[in-house]
Amino acid sequence: MSETNKKTKVFFPVIAKEECKGCERCVTACPKSVLRMESGLNAMGHPHAVYIGEACTGCGACFYSCPEPGAITIIEESDDDEKKERK
């Protein structure tokens, strides 16, 4: 694949604020340190994790370390996705 045809992929975690229980496992597991705990509380009274960067590699360490099903989703976007949205 040539450089002009190479697709750029971008990954980022989406954290369901109300599902997060504040255990910080995802923050500890992230090899790129792009997650942190928010100082505010969710509806359950727990601090929650937030994404703070653009360096997510999509490795899934946060997803797999989270004990709460559905609290973290890894999203993958590519240049093709952006082109489709513009049309």
Stockholm file with secondary structure:
# STOCKHOLM 1.0

chainA/1-87         MSETNKKTKVFFPVIAKEECKGCERCVTACPKSVLRMESGLNAMGHPHAVYIGEACTGCGACFYSCPEPGAITIIEESDDDEKKERK
#=GR chainA/1-87 SS CCGGGCCCEEEEEEECTTTCCCCCHHHHHCTTCCEEEEEEECTTSCEEEEECCSCCCCCCHHHHHCSSTTSEEEEEEEHHHHHHHHC
#=GC SS_cons        CCGGGCCCEEEEEEECTTTCCCCCHHHHHCTTCCEEEEEEECTTSCEEEEECCSCCCCCCHHHHHCSSTTSEEEEEEEHHHHHHHHC
//
